[in-house]
Amino acid sequence: MTEMAVIPRDEIAGALAPAGVRAGADSGDPLVGLRQVAPAAGGNVGISECQPGGWPVIDRPDAEVAFILSGRADIRDDETGVTHLVTAGDLVVLPPGWSGRWDVRETVRKVYVIY
């Protein structure tokens, strides 16, 4: 099927299904909410929210593009040693093979595409 998907603003801001604690978390209690959308688009497209906490990412197997809707997080890039503060309106692109660390300071909500 090649039908397009339009997700209304109210649904983007709405409640998300609980998805447990973020895998690999080593600080805080980063509970995750999730809503996958547009299954016909291929890849993994959705909206997620994560409460404060932190976790390492080692040799990411896929790419992620994320648009930050709200919240604040520090993302450290292991290759450069640079830590980026990301907030509402920022676009994050994590390539395959990326290693680093997420530390969510204020609950982050994002629209993401993983491929």
Buried (B, 14 or more C-beta within 10 A) or exposed (E): EEEEEEBEEEEBEEEBEEBEBBEEBEEBEBBBBBBEBBEEBEBBBBBBBBBBBBBEBEEBEEBBBBBBBBBBBBBBBBEEEEEEEBEEEBEBEBEEEBBBBBBBBEBBBBBBBBE
